[in-house]
């Protein structure tokens, strides 16, 4: 077999090798000992290279996910405030099917946009100076899954320490639950959307399904308190085991509508099965407090998690001793997303 190199031009004459170093002719190479030696070496090389390449690709995909989420959030701060599309009237949850389809073409002949952008034309956040608050040594206490019988107890503790917090609530339609939401707002805390149904399998099926659930909770809060929610938290966090196929589109649409979502970088661990001892909750919440720049602490407002109430005063005092102040989340606060540490 000739070893001259083909570069697209005339081939240069190569110096002849001594007879004993010349490769065998093609007819004698196939099936020879040298052929099988090369074949074995090739198979071994592939066995090493393929798993290595796959592991590198998997690691890159995880990093890419985090980078994409950061880019989505950064895009918000550079875009003008969202303007609801033309057309009147808000839709009810049952109207969501009307928006399905491949979408509409812009009047100026631009590209098509997803049909779900026309759903719920009143479901837009109020303009805000996004990412304008990035205060160091600040703790944002957040409580998911309320309101509940624990809400009055939590509010009493927060009032005792003169601290504002954030409650991400779910759909409980009772006069008692609505009064608890009004109490949260009246005490100056932030009332945000967690979800209406808290059904992961349902809400993460599509953008339309998520919007339907979000709109139901938005209207429940608005009707109960008179305050339109501006911030929210994804059940399970912005990326989880249920929304792998839809999270990019859902996040993009919620960001386009001007709503701000918050993940967390510290949690008390109160949602673990069983009643976790309050001492463990305090230890988890204060873990590495001295090295943290900002803290968004995940806890739960649930009748099942009674030890949160017992642990809260010690958590507050622990962060105070570490030199932290406390605040409620607002659309202006730079979010922590996908559980990034700071």
N, C-alpha and C positions, 0 to 999 in steps of 0.2 A: 504494500500500500504506500503510495507516495506521500511524503510529508511536506511538500511545498505548500506555502500559505497562499490562499486566494484572496486578494485585496481589491479586485475589480479591475486590475490592469494586467500587463504582461507578467508572467511568472518568471522570477529570477532563477537562474540555474543554481542549485544548491550543491555544495561540495559533497562528494561521495564519501560515505562512511565505510570503514573497513568491513570486509565481508561478514565477519562474525557478529557485527552490531546491526546489520540491516534487519528491519522487521521482516517477518515471513510474508510471502505473497498471500493474497486474499484466500486463495483456494486451500492453503494449508493452515490458515488462522482459525477459521470456524471449526469448532469441535476439538480444537487443540487444548493442551493443558493450559497454555497461556490464556486462551479464551475463557475457560472456566475459572481461572484465577481472577481475571478481570471481572467476571460476572459476580463472583462471591464478594469481591471488594466493593462493587457497586451496590449490592443489596445491603451490606453492612453499613455503608455510608448513608443510604436512604433511611435505614432504621434509626440512625442517630439524628439525622437532620430533620426529618418530618416532625417527630414529637417536639423537638426544640422550636421549630418554626411555629407550630400550633400554640405552644405555651407563650411564646413572645406575642403572637397575634391576640391571644386571650387577654394578656396583660395590657396590651395596647388598647383593646376595646374597652376595658374598664376605665382606663385613663381618659379615653375619648368621651365616654359617657359623662364624666365629671366636667371635662372641658366644655362639652356642648351645653350643659346646664349653666355653667358660669357665663358662657357667651350669651345665652338667652336672657339671663338676668342683666348683663351689662348692656344689652341692646335696649332694654327698657329705658334706661337713664338717658339715652341719646335720642329717643324718639319723642315727638310731640304727644301731648295728652290725647288719648283716644277719643274719637268723636262717634257717638252712636250713629248707625246708618240711617238714612232717610226712611220715613215710614212711621206710622204711629201705632200705639197700643202695645202693651206687653203681652206675651203669649203665656198661656197656661202650660202646665207640664204635658198635657195631652197633645199640644200642638207640635211637639218636637219632630214628629215624622214628616211634617210639611217641609222641613229644611233639608231632608236627605236628598242626595243626588249629586251630580258632578259640579254644580255651582253655576254662577252667573259670570258673564263677561262684562268687564268694566265699560262705562259709557265711552271712554276715549279709545276703545279698542284694545285695551291692555289684556293681560292674561286672565284666565278664569281664577276665581277664588272659591274656596270650599263653601258649599251651601250652608253649613252650620254657622257661618258668620252672620247669616240673616236671622238665626234663631234668637228669641228673647231680645228684641231691639233696645229695651230699657236696661238690660243687664250689663252696665258699664260702671266702673269705679269713678269716683270723683278725681279730678286732676290733683296731682301731688308732686312735690319735689323729691322724686325718688332717689334713694341712696344718699340723701343729704345729711343723715345722722349716723355717725360712726364713732360713738363715744366709748372710750376705753374704760375699763374697770366698771362695767355696767352688767347687771344681771337682769335678764328678762324671764320672769317666772311665767310659765305657760301651763294651762290645765286643759286637757283634751276630754271629750266625751260627755261633758256636762250638758245642761244643768242637772243637778241631782240633789239628794238630801244632804250631801256634803257641802253644797254651794254656800248656804248661810254660815256654816262653820268656817269655811275658808275665807269668806268675806270679813267675818269678825276678826280673824287673825290679821289679815292684811290691813284692816282699819286700825287695829291696835298698834301696828308698827308703821303706820302711815305710808304704806307701799302700794303702788299700782302694779297690776298684773294683766295677763291676757287669757281670756277664756275662749277656746275653740269649741263651739257647741254643736250638738247634733239635734235631729228633729224629734222633739218631744212635745206633742201638742196637747198640753193640759194647762189649765189656768195656773196651777202651781208652778209648772215649768216656765211659763211665760212671765210670771211674777219674778222668778229667780233671775231671768234674763234682764228684766227691768231693773232689778236691784244691782246687777253687775254694772249696767250703764250708769245708774244713778250714783254709784260710788266712784265713778271716774275711771273704771277699768275699760280695757278694749274688749269688745265682743266680736269675735271672728267666726268664720264658717269652718267647720270641720267636715261635715257631710250631713245630708238629711237622713239617708237610710243606713249609712255605715256598712253597706253591703259591697264588699270589695269586688265580688264577681260581677255585680250588676254595673257599678258606676264606671269601671275601667274597661268595659266592653268597647266603647267608642267615645269620640268627642261628644256626640249627641247625647249619649247616656250620662256622661259626666255633667254636661250643661243642664240637663233636665233635673238632676239631683241638686246641683248647686243652686239653680234658680228657685227650687222649692224651699231650700233653707234660707236663701236670701230674702224671699218674701215673708217667711215666717218671722225672721228677726225684725224686718222692717215693720210689719204689722203689729208685732208685740211691743216694740220699744220706740218706734219712730226714727230709729237711727239706721242708716244704710251701712251694712258691713263693707269694709274695704280690704281686709286682710283675710287670709285663709291658710289652712294647713291640710295637705293631702293625707288621707288615712293611710298609715303605713309609711309615710314619707313620700317625697316626690318621685323616687324610683324604688319600686318594690317588686315582689314576686308576682304581682297580679297585673301590672301595667307595662310590662316590657315592650309590648307591641304598640302601645298607644300613648305612652307618656310624653313623647316629643310633641305630638300634635295637640294633646291636652294642655301641656304647659304653654306652648306657643299661642294657643287661643286665649287662655286666661291672661297671659301677659299682654296680648293685643288688646284685651278689654280693660287693661289697667289695674287689675287686681294683683296684689303682692302676696306671695306665699313664703312661709317660713318653715324650714326644717329645724334641727336642733344640733347642738354639739355637746350636750351633757344631759343625762337622764337619771332619774332617781331609781328606776327599776321597779316601780310600784305595780306595773301591769303584768308582772310575772305571775304564773299560776300560784295560787295560795296567798295567804296574807303575809307579805314580807315584813319582818320586824322593822319598826321605825328606825332603830339604830342602823340597820343596813341601808335604808333609804337615805339617811343623813350622810353616811359614809360615801355612798355612790354619788350623791349630789355634790358633795364638796371635794370629790376626788380631783387632785391637781389644780385646785382653785388658785393657788399662788402663781401658777404658770399660765393661767388663762388671761387673754386680753379682754374678751367679752364672753358672756355665757348666755345661751338660750337654753333654758332648762325645761325638759319635758317631764311633766307629771300628769296625773289624771284626776278629774273631778267625777268620781263615781261612787255610788252608795256601797260598792263592794270593797273599795280601797280605803278603809277607815284609818289605816296607819299613816296616810298622807297628812291627815289633820294633825296627828301626834308629832310627825316629823317636821312639819313646816316651820314652827318657831325656831328649832335648832338649825335648820337650813338657813333661814334668814340671818340669824345671829352669827353663824359661821361665815357667811359671805361679808357681813358687816365687819367682822374682826379681820378679814382679809383685805379690807379697804375698798369693797365694792359698794356702789349705789344701785338703786333699783328703778326700773321704768317699765311702762307698758309698750308693747309693740304698736307701731303706727306705719302707714305706707311709706313714710320718710326714712324709717330705720333701714340701714343696709342689712339685707337678710343673710342668714346662714342657711345654705342650701345643701341638701344631700348629706347632712350630718358632717359638714366640714369642721375640723377643729380650727381654732384661731390662736 
